[in-house]
Amino acid sequence: LGPYFLVIRAGYFAPPSYTAAELAEYRAFLAGGGVLWQVSDVHPSGDGLSGALGVNMSGAYFGVAATFASHQITEGVTGHSYEAGGSVISGPIPQDVAVLGWLDVERTLPIMGIKEHPTGRIFFIGDINGLEGVPQPLVSNLLEWTVSP
């Protein structure tokens, strides 16, 4: 992954368990200043990469996210579809995670955010389908965030 600036990991086909070498490659990529879009999907028992990076995504949830925190990525976003099901952050939310979107107005089902990293940047979201339709302005905002300092 080293020569790349951005890696989009679409997790639907990702194994629940990554090898130690694969996880080391992601860590090295982030240590080198890379940007990771960690896109998960339905994972009954969790996604091995998200767990290794400290953002445990699991479950199968459906609906439309319409609750967002104020951030460059969510500016102007009014909805995000979880039409075919997606995962949410399971367990306590780590202190180095800023949740940017929820599947419910009570903010109990966090689906999207960023994770602080000393050198790299991590954006995570729990559903592939919602990004495949290139929802705007979410994707444009995400691209701007990806290349901004």
Phi and psi in degrees as a GROMACS rama.xvg file:
@    title "Ramachandran Plot"
@    xaxis  label "Phi"
@    yaxis  label "Psi"
@TYPE xy
-48.8941  -42.4309  GLY-2
-76.578  -3.09084  PRO-3
-99.7041  149.969  TYR-4
-88.0031  -35.8144  PHE-5
-130.246  133.358  LEU-6
-122.46  127.032  VAL-7
-105.099  107.5  ILE-8
-97.0087  105.288  ARG-9
-91.5231  109.624  ALA-10
-83.3777  -0.496917  GLY-11
-59.2671  -38.982  TYR-12
-97.291  8.74323  PHE-13
-76.9315  145.132  ALA-14
-72.6286  150.309  PRO-15
-65.4246  -20.5869  PRO-16
-128.592  121.042  SER-17
-93.4175  156.795  TYR-18
-74.8328  161.236  THR-19
-60.2973  -37.661  ALA-20
-66.1363  -39.6875  ALA-21
-65.585  -44.3971  GLU-22
-64.1497  -38.2663  LEU-23
-63.2122  -36.4026  ALA-24
-65.3835  -42.3583  GLU-25
-63.7613  -42.9744  TYR-26
-62.8487  -41.7886  ARG-27
-65.1418  -39.7472  ALA-28
-59.1483  -47.8742  PHE-29
-67.8283  -37.8491  LEU-30
-62.7155  -28.2024  ALA-31
-84.699  6.33403  GLY-32
94.345  11.1551  GLY-33
-70.1753  161.704  GLY-34
-109.991  127.514  VAL-35
-115.686  123.679  LEU-36
-96.4466  105.349  TRP-37
-93.4006  90.9247  GLN-38
-95.9242  113.949  VAL-39
-98.5132  -171.628  SER-40
-158.958  -158.554  ASP-41
-61.8203  119.67  VAL-42
-140.467  97.5368  HIS-43
-56.3255  -38.2705  PRO-44
-108.418  1.71651  SER-45
109.642  163.804  GLY-46
-110.848  122.041  ASP-47
-56.8087  -38.6736  GLY-48
-71.6203  -45.2992  LEU-49
-60.9813  -40.4787  SER-50
-63.3754  -41.5618  GLY-51
-66.4479  -28.8907  ALA-52
-91.7627  0.309477  LEU-53
88.1758  13.1185  GLY-54
-123.487  85.4302  VAL-55
-72.2032  114.933  ASN-56
-111.554  127.686  MET-57
-156.574  170.51  SER-58
99.4523  -178.405  GLY-59
-139.642  105.036  ALA-60
-124.522  149.869  TYR-61
-131.266  153.571  PHE-62
140.879  -160.618  GLY-63
-128.102  121.73  VAL-64
-77.2465  128.873  ALA-65
-136.435  11.853  ALA-66
-115.421  117.784  THR-67
-134.488  145.589  PHE-68
-79.3275  156.154  ALA-69
-74.9221  121.209  SER-70
-165.496  159.42  HIS-71
-53.5091  -38.6452  GLN-72
-70.3947  -33.1974  ILE-73
-99.4345  1.73351  THR-74
-57.7669  120.192  GLU-75
80.7678  -2.02593  GLY-76
-76.5447  129.635  VAL-77
-114.186  -12.8603  THR-78
-170.665  154.15  GLY-79
-144.339  122.794  HIS-80
-80.5774  135.871  SER-81
-116.592  53.52  TYR-82
-68.0547  -34.6746  GLU-83
-107.414  8.77954  ALA-84
97.8178  144.911  GLY-85
-155.569  176.629  GLY-86
-102.578  165.803  SER-87
-128.359  165.252  VAL-88
-66.2595  125.98  ILE-89
-104.858  144.667  SER-90
80.9017  -173.892  GLY-91
-64.5246  146.361  PRO-92
-82.6277  122.431  ILE-93
-60.6922  152.263  PRO-94
-64.243  -25.7299  GLN-95
-90.1677  15.0079  ASP-96
-112.405  130.255  VAL-97
-107.138  110.848  ALA-98
-76.4657  132.212  VAL-99
-113.03  -14.8114  LEU-100
-152.491  146.81  GLY-101
-130.088  152.967  TRP-102
-85.9736  -5.72673  LEU-103
-138.322  155.363  ASP-104
-72.0813  -20.5042  VAL-105
-78.2618  -7.15071  GLU-106
61.6557  42.6724  ARG-107
-105.241  -11.5402  THR-108
-120.497  80.3645  LEU-109
-72.4794  129.99  PRO-110
-120.095  -16.1019  ILE-111
-150.893  146.335  MET-112
175.112  -165.273  GLY-113
-129.362  151.412  ILE-114
-118.916  130.446  LYS-115
-65.37  141.395  GLU-116
-143.247  142.16  HIS-117
-59.8003  -31.9124  PRO-118
-129.695  -33.8451  THR-119
-97.6902  -173.694  GLY-120
-133.996  136.613  ARG-121
-127.54  122.706  ILE-122
-110.086  136.682  PHE-123
-131.012  149.509  PHE-124
-152.017  147.139  ILE-125
-93.6439  11.085  GLY-126
-148.34  128.631  ASP-127
-74.6214  -42.1004  ILE-128
-57.3943  -39.1574  ASN-129
-64.3191  -29.4571  GLY-130
-85.8433  -25.3583  LEU-131
-61.2888  -31.352  GLU-132
-80.035  4.39845  GLY-133
48.7648  59.9503  VAL-134
-65.9632  134.714  PRO-135
-111.543  143.888  GLN-136
-90.7434  9.11334  PRO-137
-54.9073  -50.7009  LEU-138
-66.5309  -42.2171  VAL-139
-61.2826  -43.2996  SER-140
-62.3743  -42.4673  ASN-141
-63.9375  -40.3229  LEU-142
-64.3597  -41.9573  LEU-143
-61.4092  -44.304  GLU-144
-61.2247  -39.0206  TRP-145
-60.4491  -40.0366  THR-146
-98.4092  -5.27151  VAL-147
-80.2368  151.901  SER-148
